[in-house]
Amino acid sequence: MIEFCGVSFIRDGKTILKDINLKIKSGENWLVLGPNGSGKSTLFSMLMAYRISTTGRIMCFGREFGKDNWSQVKDKIGIISSTMEKFNPTFFNMTVKEILISGIKKTIGIYDEVTKEEEETVEEYIKEYNLSKLKSEYFKNLSSGERKKVLIVRSLIQKPEVLILDEPCASLDICERENILDTLRKAKTDLIYITHDVEETIPKITNVLLLKDGKIFKCGKKSEVLNSENLKNLYGIDLNLTKKNNYYSIEVNARR
Ligand SMILES: Nc1ncnc2c1ncn2[C@@H]1O[C@H](COP(=O)(O)OP(=O)(O)OP(=O)(O)O)[C@@H](O)[C@H]1O
């Protein structure tokens, strides 16, 4: 589905990504972990052509970046990242329901008539993702977690083949975080989930990519990659990763 072949990204003489070779297959859900500045966002923003690789090839859904029509590829990818925040001023004065309708229409506002079918689809998503109480609220009146959730559902309504989430739970309290994770547990699309918090690894995650200094440190099946040893070496800190009821948590041993 997605393939990076020898991808590097160099800016201002600094190597930000080096020789990335990675294959992501349809049906897999990936967790991406790595220290600050390890290149996680840069790597996946290339799929949306927000950043262009210096060397290497990027293939997605049978097309190659730079050779084929990439807008058709982007249409199949949903992305939730801080870059979405630039649309907040437009979203602020729209209701949750209007934002979801704009998702179906793939526009930031609503510029043409809403069909009965579109209306029904939006109502289905509102019901499925428990947004009934919020549907008439203005985006500006929502909490940050509620806004994130609405944007995720807006993305899901477009039925992307893959949804890239770049730290969707950053700065959310436990309750709002669980609300987001619950939305993702229900989502019927492949996920690429970038985070700093291993506790956000929902059970449907199948594969893990660990990035360090712009290089692949480890990557593969969750059961082979997500362990104390690898995370210790990734972050250079003595820690213990434990798993309970299919969820992970970290204990830092260096604390006194
Ligand atoms: N266009 C650019 N020009 C120069 N430097 C860049 C550019 N894009 C990213 N960088 C740098 O590349 C490095 C990797 O950034 P990136 O945001 O991809 O890392 P990250 O792993 O997602 O970090 P974080 O976890 O802190 O969000 C950072 O040092 C960043 O400042």
Ligand as a Chemical Component Dictionary entry (heavy atoms), coordinates in Angstrom:
data_LIG
# 
_chem_comp.id                   LIG 
_chem_comp.type                 NON-POLYMER 
_chem_comp.pdbx_formal_charge   0 
_chem_comp.three_letter_code    LIG 
# 
loop_
_chem_comp_atom.comp_id 
_chem_comp_atom.atom_id 
_chem_comp_atom.alt_atom_id 
_chem_comp_atom.type_symbol 
_chem_comp_atom.charge 
_chem_comp_atom.model_Cartn_x 
_chem_comp_atom.model_Cartn_y 
_chem_comp_atom.model_Cartn_z 
_chem_comp_atom.pdbx_ordinal 
LIG N1  N1  N 0 11.695 21.898 6.141  1  
LIG C1  C1  C 0 12.575 21.755 7.136  2  
LIG N2  N2  N 0 13.714 22.484 7.158  3  
LIG C2  C2  C 0 14.614 22.353 8.152  4  
LIG N3  N3  N 0 14.477 21.500 9.185  5  
LIG C3  C3  C 0 13.372 20.754 9.225  6  
LIG C4  C4  C 0 12.363 20.826 8.221  7  
LIG N4  N4  N 0 11.387 19.943 8.531  8  
LIG C5  C5  C 0 11.760 19.347 9.686  9  
LIG N5  N5  N 0 12.945 19.826 10.107 10 
LIG C6  C6  C 0 13.700 19.378 11.292 11 
LIG O1  O1  O 0 13.766 17.979 11.189 12 
LIG C7  C7  C 0 13.785 17.355 12.452 13 
LIG C8  C8  C 0 12.701 16.300 12.527 14 
LIG O2  O2  O 0 11.442 16.944 12.661 15 
LIG P1  P1  P 0 10.086 16.140 12.835 16 
LIG O3  O3  O 0 9.053  17.156 13.193 17 
LIG O4  O4  O 0 9.860  15.307 11.653 18 
LIG O5  O5  O 0 10.423 15.210 14.069 19 
LIG P2  P2  P 0 9.435  14.437 15.018 20 
LIG O6  O6  O 0 10.072 13.130 15.280 21 
LIG O7  O7  O 0 8.058  14.427 14.449 22 
LIG O8  O8  O 0 9.525  15.356 16.305 23 
LIG P3  P3  P 0 8.463  15.648 17.479 24 
LIG O9  O9  O 0 8.238  14.361 18.173 25 
LIG O10 O10 O 0 9.183  16.641 18.322 26 
LIG O11 O11 O 0 7.225  16.205 16.842 27 
LIG C9  C9  C 0 13.621 18.480 13.468 28 
LIG O12 O12 O 0 14.888 18.822 13.970 29 
LIG C10 C10 C 0 13.035 19.606 12.630 30 
LIG O13 O13 O 0 13.372 20.867 13.147 31 
# 
loop_
_chem_comp_bond.comp_id 
_chem_comp_bond.atom_id_1 
_chem_comp_bond.atom_id_2 
_chem_comp_bond.value_order 
_chem_comp_bond.pdbx_ordinal 
LIG N1  C1  SING 1  
LIG C1  N2  SING 2  
LIG C1  C4  DOUB 3  
LIG N2  C2  DOUB 4  
LIG C2  N3  SING 5  
LIG N3  C3  DOUB 6  
LIG C3  C4  SING 7  
LIG C3  N5  SING 8  
LIG C4  N4  SING 9  
LIG N4  C5  DOUB 10 
LIG C5  N5  SING 11 
LIG N5  C6  SING 12 
LIG C6  O1  SING 13 
LIG C6  C10 SING 14 
LIG O1  C7  SING 15 
LIG C7  C8  SING 16 
LIG C7  C9  SING 17 
LIG C8  O2  SING 18 
LIG O2  P1  SING 19 
LIG P1  O3  DOUB 20 
LIG P1  O4  SING 21 
LIG P1  O5  SING 22 
LIG O5  P2  SING 23 
LIG P2  O6  DOUB 24 
LIG P2  O7  SING 25 
LIG P2  O8  SING 26 
LIG O8  P3  SING 27 
LIG P3  O9  DOUB 28 
LIG P3  O10 SING 29 
LIG P3  O11 SING 30 
LIG C9  O12 SING 31 
LIG C9  C10 SING 32 
LIG C10 O13 SING 33 
# 
